Amino acid sequence: MVEPLLPHPLTGELFASPVPPGTGWPEDPAAPGASVARSPGGVRRLAVAADLAQVEERVSVCSACPRLVTWRQGVARQKRASFADQPYWGRPIPGWGDPQPRVLIVGLAPAANGGNRTGRVFTGDPSGDWLFASLHRVGFAARERSDHAGDGQQLVGARMVARVRCAPPDNKPTPAERDTCAPWIHREVALVRDSLRVVVALGAFGWGGALDALAGAGVAVPRPRPKFGHGVEVELDGVTLIGCFHPSPHNTFTGRLTETMTDELFTRARALAGLA
């Protein structure tokens, strides 16, 4: 069956779902013929030999986890009813933002109808709306919303990544999938280590991924490892790790995480990073 072509919400260009690399999707880092990791060993091999642009490209075409490939592509073809007239990205989501960040934001994984649809991490779902609104108020984001790759949004002094780069069923990657994906974030953190001053970890899963990636980049991490908590700060060899409750609807609708709490935490991150 040939997938129908549908218009991109911002550009009007026609795309199939999932989006093939090199077909013109805004901000697509991959060209036709990009190196594809098809196994855990392939991820390790391609990640370690990559610069930042290559990490972004290779992440965006990775197919090392069969369950995640099947899930993300299935969602991209079936679509949520409210987005049935749009093409879905349907591929892994690379890191995004400043290539020399002072602050790195680490989350869990793309949402099935969020980043998996829009092509940008933390974009197109309620968690992303909450996060970008705060980043804009504090001064990290040029716009108060991030709607879709190619919408003109920019991050200044900050970069964001997901620990697992594919949308997982029920938002729960398996330990094996987490470990298979780990070399991507490890390499990305190593590449931005020189400029990095603060890492904001969203939720306990992001906290664990941040600690693993920092350790992989040569940062000394104490044993036992520090425990996650909102507002917890840990100084790690010139990098401050800060915990933040994940901006999921469960946390924001119940008041566990408020706008004031979010803004105060990112304001603190700016101060620690030495950003005016």
C-alpha positions as CSV (number, residue, x, y, z in Angstrom):
1,M,0.0,0.0,0.0
2,V,1.3,3.4,-1.0
3,E,1.0,6.0,1.8
4,P,-1.0,9.1,0.8
5,L,0.9,12.4,0.7
6,L,-0.4,15.0,3.2
7,P,0.6,18.6,3.7
8,H,3.0,19.8,6.3
9,P,1.0,22.0,8.8
10,L,3.5,24.9,8.4
11,T,4.9,24.7,4.9
12,G,2.1,23.0,3.0
13,E,4.6,20.7,1.3
14,L,3.4,17.1,0.7
15,F,4.9,14.2,2.7
16,A,4.3,10.6,3.3
17,S,4.2,9.1,6.9
18,P,6.7,8.2,8.2
19,V,8.8,10.9,6.5
20,P,11.7,9.5,4.4
21,P,15.1,11.1,5.1
22,G,16.1,13.8,2.6
23,T,12.7,14.6,1.3
24,G,12.6,18.2,2.5
25,W,10.9,18.0,6.0
26,P,11.9,21.2,7.9
27,E,15.0,20.7,10.1
28,D,15.5,17.1,8.9
29,P,19.2,16.4,9.6
30,A,19.4,13.3,7.4
31,A,20.1,13.0,3.7
32,P,19.3,9.9,1.5
33,G,21.9,7.3,2.2
34,A,22.6,8.3,5.8
35,S,24.3,5.7,7.9
36,V,21.7,3.5,9.7
37,A,22.2,1.7,13.0
38,R,20.3,-1.6,12.8
39,S,21.5,-3.2,16.0
40,P,22.9,-2.2,19.4
41,G,26.4,-2.8,18.1
42,G,25.6,-0.5,15.1
43,V,24.5,2.2,17.5
44,R,27.7,2.0,19.5
45,R,29.9,2.0,16.3
46,L,28.1,4.9,14.6
47,A,27.8,7.0,17.8
48,V,31.4,6.9,18.8
49,A,32.7,8.0,15.4
50,A,30.3,10.9,15.0
51,D,30.4,14.7,15.4
52,L,27.3,16.6,16.5
53,A,25.8,16.9,13.0
54,Q,26.4,13.3,12.4
55,V,24.9,12.3,15.7
56,E,21.7,14.2,14.8
57,E,21.6,12.6,11.3
58,R,22.3,9.1,12.5
59,V,19.8,9.3,15.4
60,S,17.1,10.4,13.0
61,V,17.3,7.2,10.9
62,C,18.2,4.7,13.7
63,S,16.3,1.4,13.5
64,A,18.1,-0.6,16.2
65,C,15.0,-1.4,18.3
66,P,12.4,-3.4,16.3
67,R,9.5,-2.9,18.8
68,L,10.0,0.9,18.7
69,V,10.3,1.0,15.0
70,T,7.1,-0.9,14.6
71,W,5.3,1.3,17.2
72,R,6.5,4.7,16.0
73,Q,5.7,3.9,12.3
74,G,2.3,2.4,13.2
75,V,1.3,5.6,15.0
76,A,2.6,7.7,12.1
77,R,0.3,5.7,9.7
78,Q,-2.8,5.3,11.9
79,K,-2.6,8.8,13.4
80,R,-4.7,10.4,16.1
81,A,-8.0,11.5,14.7
82,S,-7.3,15.2,15.4
83,F,-4.2,15.0,13.3
84,A,-5.5,12.7,10.6
85,D,-4.9,15.4,7.9
86,Q,-1.2,15.8,8.8
87,P,1.9,13.8,7.9
88,Y,3.8,12.3,10.9
89,W,7.6,12.4,11.2
90,G,7.5,8.8,12.5
91,R,11.3,8.6,13.0
92,P,13.6,8.9,16.0
93,I,14.0,12.5,17.4
94,P,17.5,14.0,17.4
95,G,18.7,16.5,20.0
96,W,17.9,20.1,19.2
97,G,19.0,23.6,20.1
98,D,22.2,25.4,20.7
99,P,25.2,23.4,19.4
100,Q,27.3,24.9,22.3
101,P,24.8,24.9,25.1
102,R,25.4,26.2,28.6
103,V,22.3,24.3,29.7
104,L,21.2,20.8,28.6
105,I,17.6,19.6,29.2
106,V,17.2,15.8,29.4
107,G,13.8,14.1,29.1
108,L,12.4,10.7,28.7
109,A,11.3,10.0,25.1
110,P,9.2,11.6,22.4
111,A,5.4,11.5,22.7
112,A,3.6,9.3,20.1
113,N,1.5,12.2,18.8
114,G,4.0,14.9,19.9
115,G,7.6,14.7,18.7
116,N,6.8,11.6,16.7
117,R,4.4,13.8,14.7
118,T,6.1,17.2,14.6
119,G,9.8,16.1,14.2
120,R,11.1,18.1,17.1
121,V,11.7,17.0,20.7
122,F,9.2,18.3,23.4
123,T,7.0,19.7,20.6
124,G,3.3,19.2,19.9
125,D,2.0,17.9,23.2
126,P,0.9,19.4,26.6
127,S,4.3,18.6,28.2
128,G,6.1,20.5,25.5
129,D,3.7,23.4,25.6
130,W,4.4,23.8,29.3
131,L,8.1,23.5,28.9
132,F,8.5,25.9,26.1
133,A,6.3,28.5,27.7
134,S,8.6,28.5,30.7
135,L,11.7,28.5,28.6
136,H,10.4,31.6,26.8
137,R,9.5,33.4,30.0
138,V,12.9,32.8,31.4
139,G,14.8,33.7,28.2
140,F,16.0,30.4,26.7
141,A,13.4,30.2,23.9
142,A,12.7,32.8,21.3
143,R,8.9,31.9,21.1
144,E,6.4,30.8,23.8
145,R,5.3,27.8,21.7
146,S,7.0,25.1,19.8
147,D,4.5,23.7,17.3
148,H,6.4,21.9,14.6
149,A,9.9,21.6,13.1
150,G,10.4,24.7,10.9
151,D,8.2,27.0,12.9
152,G,11.0,29.5,13.6
153,Q,11.5,28.5,17.3
154,Q,15.1,28.8,18.6
155,L,16.8,28.0,21.8
156,V,19.5,30.3,23.1
157,G,22.2,28.9,25.3
158,A,20.2,25.7,25.8
159,R,19.8,22.3,24.1
160,M,17.3,19.5,24.7
161,V,17.5,15.8,24.3
162,A,15.5,12.7,25.1
163,R,17.2,9.7,26.8
164,V,15.3,7.4,24.4
165,R,14.9,8.8,20.9
166,C,11.8,6.9,19.7
167,A,8.3,7.1,20.9
168,P,7.7,4.0,23.0
169,P,4.3,2.2,23.7
170,D,2.7,3.6,26.9
171,N,5.7,6.0,27.1
172,K,7.7,3.1,28.7
173,P,10.8,1.9,26.9
174,T,12.2,-1.4,28.0
175,P,15.6,-1.6,29.8
176,A,17.1,-3.1,26.7
177,E,15.8,-0.3,24.5
178,R,17.1,2.3,27.0
179,D,20.5,0.7,26.9
180,T,20.6,0.3,23.1
181,C,19.8,4.1,22.7
182,A,22.3,5.2,25.4
183,P,25.3,5.7,23.1
184,W,23.5,8.5,21.3
185,I,23.1,10.7,24.4
186,H,26.5,9.7,25.8
187,R,28.2,10.9,22.6
188,E,26.0,14.1,22.4
189,V,26.9,15.0,26.0
190,A,30.6,14.3,25.4
191,L,30.5,16.6,22.3
192,V,29.0,19.6,24.2
193,R,30.9,19.0,27.5
194,D,33.2,21.9,27.0
195,S,30.5,24.5,27.0
196,L,28.1,22.7,29.4
197,R,27.5,24.2,32.9
198,V,24.1,22.9,33.9
199,V,22.0,19.8,33.1
200,V,18.3,19.9,34.0
201,A,16.8,16.4,34.3
202,L,13.1,16.1,33.8
203,G,11.9,13.3,36.0
204,A,13.7,10.3,37.5
205,F,14.2,8.7,34.1
206,G,15.8,11.8,32.7
207,W,17.9,12.1,35.9
208,G,19.3,8.6,35.5
209,G,20.0,9.2,31.8
210,A,21.8,12.4,32.6
211,L,24.0,10.8,35.2
212,D,24.9,7.9,32.9
213,A,25.7,10.3,30.0
214,L,27.8,12.6,32.2
215,A,29.7,9.7,33.5
216,G,30.3,8.5,29.9
217,A,31.7,12.0,29.1
218,G,34.3,11.7,31.8
219,V,32.5,13.6,34.6
220,A,33.1,12.0,38.0
221,V,29.7,10.8,39.4
222,P,29.7,9.8,43.1
223,R,28.7,6.4,44.5
224,P,26.0,5.9,45.7
225,R,24.4,8.0,43.0
226,P,22.5,11.1,44.2
227,K,18.7,10.6,44.2
228,F,16.3,12.6,42.1
229,G,14.1,15.3,43.5
230,H,12.6,18.5,42.3
231,G,15.1,21.3,42.9
232,V,17.9,18.9,44.0
233,E,21.3,20.2,42.9
234,V,24.4,18.2,42.5
235,E,27.8,19.6,41.6
236,L,29.7,17.3,39.3
237,D,33.1,18.4,38.2
238,G,32.0,21.8,37.0
239,V,28.6,20.8,35.8
240,T,25.5,21.2,38.1
241,L,22.8,18.6,37.7
242,I,19.3,19.9,38.7
243,G,16.2,17.7,39.1
244,C,12.8,19.0,37.8
245,F,9.5,17.2,38.0
246,H,8.5,16.2,34.5
247,P,6.0,18.6,33.0
248,S,3.5,15.8,32.3
249,P,-0.2,16.6,32.5
250,H,-0.3,14.3,35.6
251,N,2.1,16.7,37.4
252,T,0.9,20.0,36.0
253,F,-2.9,19.4,36.3
254,T,-2.5,18.2,39.9
255,G,-0.4,21.2,40.9
256,R,2.6,19.0,41.7
257,L,4.5,21.2,39.2
258,T,3.4,24.8,38.9
259,E,4.5,27.5,36.5
260,T,6.2,29.3,39.3
261,M,8.2,26.2,40.2
262,T,9.2,25.7,36.6
263,D,10.2,29.3,36.1
264,E,12.2,29.4,39.3
265,L,14.1,26.3,38.4
266,F,15.1,27.5,34.9
267,T,16.0,30.9,36.3
268,R,18.3,29.1,38.7
269,A,19.7,27.2,35.8
270,R,20.5,30.4,33.9
271,A,22.2,31.9,37.0
272,L,24.4,28.8,37.5
273,A,25.2,28.8,33.8
274,G,26.4,32.4,34.0
275,L,23.8,33.6,31.5
276,A,22.6,37.2,32.0
